[in-house]
Amino acid sequence: MSLREQKKLETRQNISHAATRLFIARGFEGVTIADVAEAARVAKMTVTNHFGRKEDLVFDIRNDFVDWPAKLVQQAPSRTPFAAVRDGYFAALDERSALLGFAGIEFVGMVRGSVTLMAALAQMHLDREQQLAAVLPEPESPILARTTAAHLTSVLRLLFDETWDLTYAGDNNLVPKLRDAATKAFGQLEPALG
């Protein structure tokens, strides 16, 4: 990474962190782009150059989130899509990845307290499904690719929700509970997709 790219990434992260702190303190709807710019000590245009929409300030991992299941499948061409996504989930669980919903209780509460952010999150889950369907090898029957993607991403979405439910409840034993839930959820899909 060049120095210029590194500086750009640092600026983006600084803006995102400043925005998240403000959103948690005042609520998503109670903060303007100008407030974020002031807190991050950058120009308003710098914020909008890095983040096309206000929601992107919260979901700064949006692209990685949406692309993740499709990349798991593409990186494991010799495995079934089911096995690639399932095994990718368990590997990410061990890392407590944000792609699975790992976040602080304040962040979860802030998102859940905003209709706008919950709608953006729902769209991210839908985009994830469409992205996965696009890379599945079902040329003779596109409906099978879409069905497979819908099943797999539904399990990921439900496990994401479970992560947030446990987080919001203050549960400190997330990983074992999520491992058990994921084993059951993927186990239910395995006869059809495995």
Stockholm file with secondary structure:
# STOCKHOLM 1.0

chainA/1-194         MSLREQKKLETRQNISHAATRLFIARGFEGVTIADVAEAARVAKMTVTNHFGRKEDLVFDIRNDFVDWPAKLVQQAPSRTPFAAVRDGYFAALDERSALLGFAGIEFVGMVRGSVTLMAALAQMHLDREQQLAAVLPEPESPILARTTAAHLTSVLRLLFDETWDLTYAGDNNLVPKLRDAATKAFGQLEPALG
#=GR chainA/1-194 SS CCHHHHHHHHHHHHHHHHHHHHHHHHCGGGCCHHHHHHHHTSCHHHHHHHCSSHHHHHCTTHHHHHHHHHHHHHTCTTSCHHHHHHHHHHHHHHTTCGGGTCCCHHHHHHHHTCHHHHHHHHHHHHHHHHHHHHHSSCTTCHHHHHHHHHHHHHHHHHHHHHHHHHHHTTCSCHHHHHHHHHHHHHHHHHHHHC
#=GC SS_cons         CCHHHHHHHHHHHHHHHHHHHHHHHHCGGGCCHHHHHHHHTSCHHHHHHHCSSHHHHHCTTHHHHHHHHHHHHHTCTTSCHHHHHHHHHHHHHHTTCGGGTCCCHHHHHHHHTCHHHHHHHHHHHHHHHHHHHHHSSCTTCHHHHHHHHHHHHHHHHHHHHHHHHHHHTTCSCHHHHHHHHHHHHHHHHHHHHC
//
